[in-house]
Protein backbone atom coordinates (compact mmCIF):
# COMPACT_ATOMS: atom_id res chain seq x y z
CA UNK A 1 0.00 0.00 0.00
CA UNK A 2 1.13 3.53 -0.76
CA UNK A 3 -0.30 6.54 1.08
CA UNK A 4 0.21 10.21 0.23
CA UNK A 5 0.09 12.92 2.90
CA UNK A 6 -0.72 16.56 2.12
CA UNK A 7 -0.82 19.16 4.91
CA UNK A 8 -1.93 22.78 4.85
CA UNK A 9 1.03 25.02 4.11
CA UNK A 10 2.21 27.29 6.89
CA UNK A 11 0.17 25.45 9.51
CA UNK A 12 2.40 23.96 12.21
CA UNK A 13 -0.44 21.90 13.65
CA UNK A 14 -1.06 20.32 10.25
CA UNK A 15 2.64 19.51 9.85
CA UNK A 16 2.80 17.87 13.31
CA UNK A 17 -0.26 15.79 12.51
CA UNK A 18 1.26 14.79 9.17
CA UNK A 19 4.32 13.54 11.07
CA UNK A 20 2.05 11.51 13.39
CA UNK A 21 0.25 9.93 10.42
CA UNK A 22 3.57 9.15 8.73
CA UNK A 23 4.83 7.51 11.94
CA UNK A 24 1.71 5.33 12.12
CA UNK A 25 2.21 4.25 8.51
CA UNK A 26 5.85 3.44 9.14
CA UNK A 27 4.90 1.34 12.17
CA UNK A 28 2.34 -0.48 10.01
CA UNK A 29 4.90 -1.15 7.28
CA UNK A 30 3.10 1.12 4.82
CA UNK A 31 4.99 3.30 2.34
CA UNK A 32 4.22 7.01 2.51
CA UNK A 33 4.79 10.10 0.36
CA UNK A 34 4.69 13.55 1.95
CA UNK A 35 4.12 16.69 -0.11
CA UNK A 36 7.22 18.79 -0.66
CA UNK A 37 6.28 21.77 1.53
CA UNK A 38 5.30 19.60 4.50
CA UNK A 39 8.33 17.36 4.03
CA UNK A 40 10.58 20.40 4.43
CA UNK A 41 8.82 21.25 7.70
CA UNK A 42 9.24 17.77 9.19
CA UNK A 43 12.62 17.01 7.58
CA UNK A 44 11.74 14.03 5.40
CA UNK A 45 11.85 13.32 1.67
CA UNK A 46 9.25 15.26 -0.28
CA UNK A 47 7.16 14.40 -3.32
CA UNK A 48 5.24 16.49 -5.85
CA UNK A 49 1.51 16.28 -5.18
CA UNK A 50 0.80 15.56 -8.84
CA UNK A 51 2.57 12.21 -8.31
CA UNK A 52 -0.01 11.15 -5.72
CA UNK A 53 -2.26 9.60 -8.35
CA UNK A 54 0.00 6.56 -7.91
CA UNK A 55 -1.13 6.21 -4.28
CA UNK A 56 -3.85 3.95 -2.92
CA UNK A 57 -4.97 6.64 -0.46
CA UNK A 58 -4.18 10.32 0.06
CA UNK A 59 -4.60 11.97 3.47
CA UNK A 60 -5.41 15.70 3.36
CA UNK A 61 -4.78 17.63 6.59
CA UNK A 62 -6.21 21.17 6.70
CA UNK A 63 -9.46 22.57 5.38
CA UNK A 64 -11.48 22.23 2.20
CA UNK A 65 -8.86 24.23 0.29
CA UNK A 66 -6.18 21.70 1.22
CA UNK A 67 -8.55 18.91 0.20
CA UNK A 68 -9.04 20.50 -3.24
CA UNK A 69 -5.27 20.83 -3.64
CA UNK A 70 -4.76 17.19 -2.66
CA UNK A 71 -7.59 15.99 -4.91
CA UNK A 72 -6.08 17.74 -7.95
CA UNK A 73 -2.89 15.74 -7.51
CA UNK A 74 -4.67 12.54 -6.51
CA UNK A 75 -6.95 12.60 -9.55
CA UNK A 76 -9.11 9.48 -9.01
CA UNK A 77 -7.27 8.26 -5.90
CA UNK A 78 -9.43 8.34 -2.73
CA UNK A 79 -8.71 11.31 -0.46
CA UNK A 80 -9.34 11.21 3.30
CA UNK A 81 -9.91 14.72 4.66
CA UNK A 82 -8.87 15.77 8.15
CA UNK A 83 -10.52 19.05 9.06
CA UNK A 84 -8.48 21.75 10.80
CA UNK A 85 -10.74 24.50 9.44
CA UNK A 86 -14.02 25.97 10.58
CA UNK A 87 -16.45 24.19 8.25
CA UNK A 88 -15.21 21.08 6.48
CA UNK A 89 -17.72 19.99 3.84
CA UNK A 90 -15.10 17.77 2.23
CA UNK A 91 -13.00 16.93 5.28
CA UNK A 92 -15.15 15.15 7.91
CA UNK A 93 -12.42 13.66 10.14
CA UNK A 94 -11.49 15.54 13.32
CA UNK A 95 -7.81 16.01 14.21
CA UNK A 96 -8.22 13.86 17.31
CA UNK A 97 -9.50 10.97 15.18
CA UNK A 98 -7.07 11.41 12.29
CA UNK A 99 -4.52 8.72 13.15
CA UNK A 100 -7.22 6.18 14.02
CA UNK A 101 -9.14 7.01 10.82
CA UNK A 102 -6.04 6.36 8.71
CA UNK A 103 -5.37 3.15 10.62
CA UNK A 104 -8.90 1.93 9.89
CA UNK A 105 -8.46 2.54 6.16
CA UNK A 106 -5.10 0.75 6.17
CA UNK A 107 -6.72 -2.24 7.84
CA UNK A 108 -9.62 -2.13 5.38
CA UNK A 109 -7.17 -2.05 2.45
CA UNK A 110 -5.35 -5.08 3.77
CA UNK A 111 -8.60 -6.98 4.18
CA UNK A 112 -10.35 -5.99 0.94
CA UNK A 113 -7.75 -4.43 -1.38
CA UNK A 114 -9.46 -1.02 -1.30
CA UNK A 115 -10.40 1.80 1.06
CA UNK A 116 -13.90 3.04 1.79
CA UNK A 117 -14.72 5.83 -0.66
CA UNK A 118 -17.59 7.45 -2.51
CA UNK A 119 -17.54 9.04 -5.95
CA UNK A 120 -18.04 12.79 -6.21
CA UNK A 121 -18.64 14.33 -9.66
CA UNK A 122 -16.25 16.78 -11.24
CA UNK A 123 -16.63 19.23 -14.14
CA UNK A 124 -14.43 19.60 -17.22
CA UNK A 125 -14.04 22.62 -19.49
CA UNK A 126 -13.06 22.65 -23.17
CA UNK A 127 -13.20 25.03 -26.10
CA UNK A 128 -13.53 23.43 -29.51
CA UNK A 129 -10.17 22.49 -30.97
CA UNK A 130 -8.21 24.69 -28.57
CA UNK A 131 -5.13 22.91 -27.26
CA UNK A 132 -5.63 23.46 -23.55
CA UNK A 133 -7.01 21.51 -20.64
CA UNK A 134 -7.73 22.19 -16.98
CA UNK A 135 -7.76 19.74 -14.11
CA UNK A 136 -11.41 18.70 -13.62
CA UNK A 137 -13.11 20.84 -10.97
CA UNK A 138 -14.41 19.36 -7.74
CA UNK A 139 -16.07 22.65 -6.76
CA UNK A 140 -16.69 24.78 -9.84
CA UNK A 141 -15.60 26.00 -13.24
CA UNK A 142 -15.92 29.75 -13.85
CA UNK A 143 -15.88 31.53 -17.21
CA UNK A 144 -15.01 35.12 -16.33
CA UNK A 145 -14.29 38.38 -18.09
CA UNK A 146 -10.79 39.71 -17.54
CA UNK A 147 -12.18 42.33 -15.11
CA UNK A 148 -15.22 42.49 -12.86
CA UNK A 149 -17.29 45.53 -11.94
CA UNK A 150 -19.46 48.24 -13.48
CA UNK A 151 -18.75 48.70 -17.16
CA UNK A 152 -16.66 45.54 -17.34
CA UNK A 153 -17.67 41.95 -17.98
CA UNK A 154 -18.32 40.09 -21.20
CA UNK A 155 -21.24 39.31 -23.51
CA UNK A 156 -22.35 35.74 -22.90
CA UNK A 157 -24.81 33.32 -24.43
CA UNK A 158 -25.48 30.33 -22.19
CA UNK A 159 -27.07 27.15 -23.49
CA UNK A 160 -28.07 23.92 -21.75
CA UNK A 161 -28.13 20.94 -24.09
CA UNK A 162 -28.25 23.47 -26.98
CA UNK A 163 -31.34 25.27 -25.60
CA UNK A 164 -30.83 28.96 -24.81
CA UNK A 165 -30.90 29.71 -21.08
CA UNK A 166 -29.57 33.25 -20.88
CA UNK A 167 -27.85 35.93 -22.92
CA UNK A 168 -26.54 39.41 -22.25
CA UNK A 169 -23.71 41.05 -20.40
CA UNK A 170 -22.32 39.56 -17.19
CA UNK A 171 -19.12 39.39 -15.19
CA UNK A 172 -19.09 35.67 -15.94
CA UNK A 173 -20.78 32.29 -15.64
CA UNK A 174 -20.25 29.59 -13.03
CA UNK A 175 -21.08 25.87 -13.02
CA UNK A 176 -20.78 24.24 -9.61
CA UNK A 177 -20.97 20.67 -8.37
CA UNK A 178 -23.06 19.85 -5.27
CA UNK A 179 -19.81 19.97 -3.28
CA UNK A 180 -19.06 23.39 -4.74
CA UNK A 181 -22.53 24.79 -4.09
CA UNK A 182 -21.30 25.86 -0.64
CA UNK A 183 -18.34 27.79 -2.04
CA UNK A 184 -18.10 30.43 -4.81
CA UNK A 185 -21.65 29.65 -5.95
CA UNK A 186 -23.07 30.49 -2.52
CA UNK A 187 -21.19 33.80 -2.38
CA UNK A 188 -22.79 34.71 -5.72
CA UNK A 189 -26.32 34.05 -4.48
CA UNK A 190 -26.64 30.50 -5.76
CA UNK A 191 -28.55 27.75 -3.94
CA UNK A 192 -27.15 25.14 -1.60
CA UNK A 193 -27.36 21.60 -2.98
CA UNK A 194 -27.14 18.44 -0.89
CA UNK A 195 -24.38 15.96 -1.79
CA UNK A 196 -26.96 13.39 -2.90
CA UNK A 197 -28.27 15.65 -5.69
CA UNK A 198 -27.35 14.37 -9.16
CA UNK A 199 -26.91 17.74 -10.81
CA UNK A 200 -24.89 20.94 -11.19
CA UNK A 201 -25.71 24.58 -10.38
CA UNK A 202 -25.58 27.08 -13.25
CA UNK A 203 -25.16 30.63 -12.00
CA UNK A 204 -24.50 33.95 -13.73
CA UNK A 205 -22.20 36.47 -12.05
CA UNK A 206 -23.61 40.00 -11.82
CA UNK A 207 -25.52 39.78 -15.08
CA UNK A 208 -27.33 42.87 -16.39
CA UNK A 209 -30.48 40.81 -16.96
CA UNK A 210 -29.85 37.75 -14.82
CA UNK A 211 -31.86 34.58 -14.99
CA UNK A 212 -32.30 32.78 -11.65
CA UNK A 213 -29.64 30.18 -10.82
CA UNK A 214 -30.55 26.84 -12.37
CA UNK A 215 -29.91 23.24 -11.31
CA UNK A 216 -29.20 21.11 -14.38
CA UNK A 217 -28.80 17.38 -14.71
CA UNK A 218 -25.27 16.07 -14.26
CA UNK A 219 -25.35 14.64 -17.79
CA UNK A 220 -26.24 18.01 -19.31
CA UNK A 221 -23.83 19.92 -21.52
CA UNK A 222 -23.54 23.63 -20.76
CA UNK A 223 -22.01 25.89 -23.40
CA UNK A 224 -20.94 29.48 -22.78
CA UNK A 225 -20.34 31.65 -25.83
CA UNK A 226 -18.23 34.68 -24.91
CA UNK A 227 -17.72 37.79 -27.04
CA UNK A 228 -16.94 41.51 -26.90
CA UNK A 229 -13.99 41.32 -24.52
CA UNK A 230 -10.23 41.45 -24.90
CA UNK A 231 -9.85 38.13 -23.11
CA UNK A 232 -11.75 35.66 -20.97
CA UNK A 233 -10.40 33.51 -18.15
CA UNK A 234 -11.59 29.96 -17.46
CA UNK A 235 -10.73 28.65 -13.99
CA UNK A 236 -11.06 25.26 -12.30
CA UNK A 237 -11.52 25.45 -8.52
CA UNK A 238 -9.82 28.85 -8.55
CA UNK A 239 -6.45 27.20 -9.14
CA UNK A 240 -5.96 26.03 -12.73
CA UNK A 241 -6.70 28.75 -15.27
CA UNK A 242 -6.41 29.50 -18.95
CA UNK A 243 -7.11 32.60 -21.06
CA UNK A 244 -9.22 32.26 -24.20
CA UNK A 245 -9.65 34.79 -26.97
CA UNK A 246 -13.25 35.81 -27.74
CA UNK A 247 -15.33 35.06 -29.62
CA UNK A 248 -15.19 31.51 -28.32
CA UNK A 249 -17.45 28.79 -26.95
CA UNK A 250 -16.49 27.07 -23.68
CA UNK A 251 -18.17 23.73 -23.05
CA UNK A 252 -18.74 22.51 -19.49
CA UNK A 253 -19.73 18.94 -18.71
CA UNK A 254 -19.33 16.11 -16.25
CA UNK A 255 -15.83 14.63 -16.10
CA UNK A 256 -15.36 10.99 -17.01
CA UNK A 257 -13.35 10.33 -13.83
CA UNK A 258 -14.91 11.51 -10.54
CA UNK A 259 -13.07 12.51 -7.41
CA UNK A 260 -13.17 9.90 -4.67
CA UNK A 261 -13.73 10.93 -1.05
CA UNK A 262 -12.49 8.39 1.48
CA UNK A 263 -13.59 7.75 5.04
CA UNK A 264 -16.88 8.54 6.78
CA UNK A 265 -19.61 10.58 5.14
CA UNK A 266 -19.73 14.28 5.94
CA UNK A 267 -22.69 15.44 8.05
CA UNK A 268 -23.76 18.06 5.52
CA UNK A 269 -26.25 19.83 7.77
CA UNK A 270 -23.88 19.92 10.73
CA UNK A 271 -21.24 21.52 8.52
CA UNK A 272 -23.88 23.84 7.10
CA UNK A 273 -24.66 25.21 10.55
CA UNK A 274 -21.07 26.41 10.83
CA UNK A 275 -21.71 28.89 8.01
CA UNK A 276 -23.94 30.99 10.25
C-alpha positions as CSV (number, residue, x, y, z in Angstrom):
1,X,0.0,0.0,0.0
2,X,1.1,3.5,-0.8
3,X,-0.3,6.5,1.1
4,X,0.2,10.2,0.2
5,X,0.1,12.9,2.9
6,X,-0.7,16.6,2.1
7,X,-0.8,19.2,4.9
8,X,-1.9,22.8,4.9
9,X,1.0,25.0,4.1
10,X,2.2,27.3,6.9
11,X,0.2,25.4,9.5
12,X,2.4,24.0,12.2
13,X,-0.4,21.9,13.6
14,X,-1.1,20.3,10.2
15,X,2.6,19.5,9.8
16,X,2.8,17.9,13.3
17,X,-0.3,15.8,12.5
18,X,1.3,14.8,9.2
19,X,4.3,13.5,11.1
20,X,2.0,11.5,13.4
21,X,0.3,9.9,10.4
22,X,3.6,9.1,8.7
23,X,4.8,7.5,11.9
24,X,1.7,5.3,12.1
25,X,2.2,4.2,8.5
26,X,5.9,3.4,9.1
27,X,4.9,1.3,12.2
28,X,2.3,-0.5,10.0
29,X,4.9,-1.1,7.3
30,X,3.1,1.1,4.8
31,X,5.0,3.3,2.3
32,X,4.2,7.0,2.5
33,X,4.8,10.1,0.4
34,X,4.7,13.6,1.9
35,X,4.1,16.7,-0.1
36,X,7.2,18.8,-0.7
37,X,6.3,21.8,1.5
38,X,5.3,19.6,4.5
39,X,8.3,17.4,4.0
40,X,10.6,20.4,4.4
41,X,8.8,21.3,7.7
42,X,9.2,17.8,9.2
43,X,12.6,17.0,7.6
44,X,11.7,14.0,5.4
45,X,11.8,13.3,1.7
46,X,9.2,15.3,-0.3
47,X,7.2,14.4,-3.3
48,X,5.2,16.5,-5.9
49,X,1.5,16.3,-5.2
50,X,0.8,15.6,-8.8
51,X,2.6,12.2,-8.3
52,X,0.0,11.2,-5.7
53,X,-2.3,9.6,-8.4
54,X,0.0,6.6,-7.9
55,X,-1.1,6.2,-4.3
56,X,-3.9,3.9,-2.9
57,X,-5.0,6.6,-0.5
58,X,-4.2,10.3,0.1
59,X,-4.6,12.0,3.5
60,X,-5.4,15.7,3.4
61,X,-4.8,17.6,6.6
62,X,-6.2,21.2,6.7
63,X,-9.5,22.6,5.4
64,X,-11.5,22.2,2.2
65,X,-8.9,24.2,0.3
66,X,-6.2,21.7,1.2
67,X,-8.5,18.9,0.2
68,X,-9.0,20.5,-3.2
69,X,-5.3,20.8,-3.6
70,X,-4.8,17.2,-2.7
71,X,-7.6,16.0,-4.9
72,X,-6.1,17.7,-7.9
73,X,-2.9,15.7,-7.5
74,X,-4.7,12.5,-6.5
75,X,-7.0,12.6,-9.5
76,X,-9.1,9.5,-9.0
77,X,-7.3,8.3,-5.9
78,X,-9.4,8.3,-2.7
79,X,-8.7,11.3,-0.5
80,X,-9.3,11.2,3.3
81,X,-9.9,14.7,4.7
82,X,-8.9,15.8,8.2
83,X,-10.5,19.1,9.1
84,X,-8.5,21.8,10.8
85,X,-10.7,24.5,9.4
86,X,-14.0,26.0,10.6
87,X,-16.4,24.2,8.3
88,X,-15.2,21.1,6.5
89,X,-17.7,20.0,3.8
90,X,-15.1,17.8,2.2
91,X,-13.0,16.9,5.3
92,X,-15.1,15.2,7.9
93,X,-12.4,13.7,10.1
94,X,-11.5,15.5,13.3
95,X,-7.8,16.0,14.2
96,X,-8.2,13.9,17.3
97,X,-9.5,11.0,15.2
98,X,-7.1,11.4,12.3
99,X,-4.5,8.7,13.1
100,X,-7.2,6.2,14.0
101,X,-9.1,7.0,10.8
102,X,-6.0,6.4,8.7
103,X,-5.4,3.1,10.6
104,X,-8.9,1.9,9.9
105,X,-8.5,2.5,6.2
106,X,-5.1,0.7,6.2
107,X,-6.7,-2.2,7.8
108,X,-9.6,-2.1,5.4
109,X,-7.2,-2.0,2.5
110,X,-5.4,-5.1,3.8
111,X,-8.6,-7.0,4.2
112,X,-10.3,-6.0,0.9
113,X,-7.8,-4.4,-1.4
114,X,-9.5,-1.0,-1.3
115,X,-10.4,1.8,1.1
116,X,-13.9,3.0,1.8
117,X,-14.7,5.8,-0.7
118,X,-17.6,7.4,-2.5
119,X,-17.5,9.0,-5.9
120,X,-18.0,12.8,-6.2
121,X,-18.6,14.3,-9.7
122,X,-16.3,16.8,-11.2
123,X,-16.6,19.2,-14.1
124,X,-14.4,19.6,-17.2
125,X,-14.0,22.6,-19.5
126,X,-13.1,22.7,-23.2
127,X,-13.2,25.0,-26.1
128,X,-13.5,23.4,-29.5
129,X,-10.2,22.5,-31.0
130,X,-8.2,24.7,-28.6
131,X,-5.1,22.9,-27.3
132,X,-5.6,23.5,-23.6
133,X,-7.0,21.5,-20.6
134,X,-7.7,22.2,-17.0
135,X,-7.8,19.7,-14.1
136,X,-11.4,18.7,-13.6
137,X,-13.1,20.8,-11.0
138,X,-14.4,19.4,-7.7
139,X,-16.1,22.7,-6.8
140,X,-16.7,24.8,-9.8
141,X,-15.6,26.0,-13.2
142,X,-15.9,29.7,-13.8
143,X,-15.9,31.5,-17.2
144,X,-15.0,35.1,-16.3
145,X,-14.3,38.4,-18.1
146,X,-10.8,39.7,-17.5
147,X,-12.2,42.3,-15.1
148,X,-15.2,42.5,-12.9
149,X,-17.3,45.5,-11.9
150,X,-19.5,48.2,-13.5
151,X,-18.8,48.7,-17.2
152,X,-16.7,45.5,-17.3
153,X,-17.7,41.9,-18.0
154,X,-18.3,40.1,-21.2
155,X,-21.2,39.3,-23.5
156,X,-22.4,35.7,-22.9
157,X,-24.8,33.3,-24.4
158,X,-25.5,30.3,-22.2
159,X,-27.1,27.1,-23.5
160,X,-28.1,23.9,-21.7
161,X,-28.1,20.9,-24.1
162,X,-28.3,23.5,-27.0
163,X,-31.3,25.3,-25.6
164,X,-30.8,29.0,-24.8
165,X,-30.9,29.7,-21.1
166,X,-29.6,33.3,-20.9
167,X,-27.9,35.9,-22.9
168,X,-26.5,39.4,-22.3
169,X,-23.7,41.0,-20.4
170,X,-22.3,39.6,-17.2
171,X,-19.1,39.4,-15.2
172,X,-19.1,35.7,-15.9
173,X,-20.8,32.3,-15.6
174,X,-20.3,29.6,-13.0
175,X,-21.1,25.9,-13.0
176,X,-20.8,24.2,-9.6
177,X,-21.0,20.7,-8.4
178,X,-23.1,19.9,-5.3
179,X,-19.8,20.0,-3.3
180,X,-19.1,23.4,-4.7
181,X,-22.5,24.8,-4.1
182,X,-21.3,25.9,-0.6
183,X,-18.3,27.8,-2.0
184,X,-18.1,30.4,-4.8
185,X,-21.6,29.6,-6.0
186,X,-23.1,30.5,-2.5
187,X,-21.2,33.8,-2.4
188,X,-22.8,34.7,-5.7
189,X,-26.3,34.1,-4.5
190,X,-26.6,30.5,-5.8
191,X,-28.6,27.7,-3.9
192,X,-27.1,25.1,-1.6
193,X,-27.4,21.6,-3.0
194,X,-27.1,18.4,-0.9
195,X,-24.4,16.0,-1.8
196,X,-27.0,13.4,-2.9
197,X,-28.3,15.7,-5.7
198,X,-27.4,14.4,-9.2
199,X,-26.9,17.7,-10.8
200,X,-24.9,20.9,-11.2
201,X,-25.7,24.6,-10.4
202,X,-25.6,27.1,-13.2
203,X,-25.2,30.6,-12.0
204,X,-24.5,34.0,-13.7
205,X,-22.2,36.5,-12.1
206,X,-23.6,40.0,-11.8
207,X,-25.5,39.8,-15.1
208,X,-27.3,42.9,-16.4
209,X,-30.5,40.8,-17.0
210,X,-29.9,37.8,-14.8
211,X,-31.9,34.6,-15.0
212,X,-32.3,32.8,-11.6
213,X,-29.6,30.2,-10.8
214,X,-30.6,26.8,-12.4
215,X,-29.9,23.2,-11.3
216,X,-29.2,21.1,-14.4
217,X,-28.8,17.4,-14.7
218,X,-25.3,16.1,-14.3
219,X,-25.3,14.6,-17.8
220,X,-26.2,18.0,-19.3
221,X,-23.8,19.9,-21.5
222,X,-23.5,23.6,-20.8
223,X,-22.0,25.9,-23.4
224,X,-20.9,29.5,-22.8
225,X,-20.3,31.6,-25.8
226,X,-18.2,34.7,-24.9
227,X,-17.7,37.8,-27.0
228,X,-16.9,41.5,-26.9
229,X,-14.0,41.3,-24.5
230,X,-10.2,41.5,-24.9
231,X,-9.8,38.1,-23.1
232,X,-11.8,35.7,-21.0
233,X,-10.4,33.5,-18.2
234,X,-11.6,30.0,-17.5
235,X,-10.7,28.6,-14.0
236,X,-11.1,25.3,-12.3
237,X,-11.5,25.5,-8.5
238,X,-9.8,28.8,-8.6
239,X,-6.4,27.2,-9.1
240,X,-6.0,26.0,-12.7
241,X,-6.7,28.8,-15.3
242,X,-6.4,29.5,-19.0
243,X,-7.1,32.6,-21.1
244,X,-9.2,32.3,-24.2
245,X,-9.7,34.8,-27.0
246,X,-13.3,35.8,-27.7
247,X,-15.3,35.1,-29.6
248,X,-15.2,31.5,-28.3
249,X,-17.5,28.8,-26.9
250,X,-16.5,27.1,-23.7
251,X,-18.2,23.7,-23.0
252,X,-18.7,22.5,-19.5
253,X,-19.7,18.9,-18.7
254,X,-19.3,16.1,-16.3
255,X,-15.8,14.6,-16.1
256,X,-15.4,11.0,-17.0
257,X,-13.3,10.3,-13.8
258,X,-14.9,11.5,-10.5
259,X,-13.1,12.5,-7.4
260,X,-13.2,9.9,-4.7
261,X,-13.7,10.9,-1.1
262,X,-12.5,8.4,1.5
263,X,-13.6,7.7,5.0
264,X,-16.9,8.5,6.8
265,X,-19.6,10.6,5.1
266,X,-19.7,14.3,5.9
267,X,-22.7,15.4,8.1
268,X,-23.8,18.1,5.5
269,X,-26.3,19.8,7.8
270,X,-23.9,19.9,10.7
271,X,-21.2,21.5,8.5
272,X,-23.9,23.8,7.1
273,X,-24.7,25.2,10.6
274,X,-21.1,26.4,10.8
275,X,-21.7,28.9,8.0
276,X,-23.9,31.0,10.3
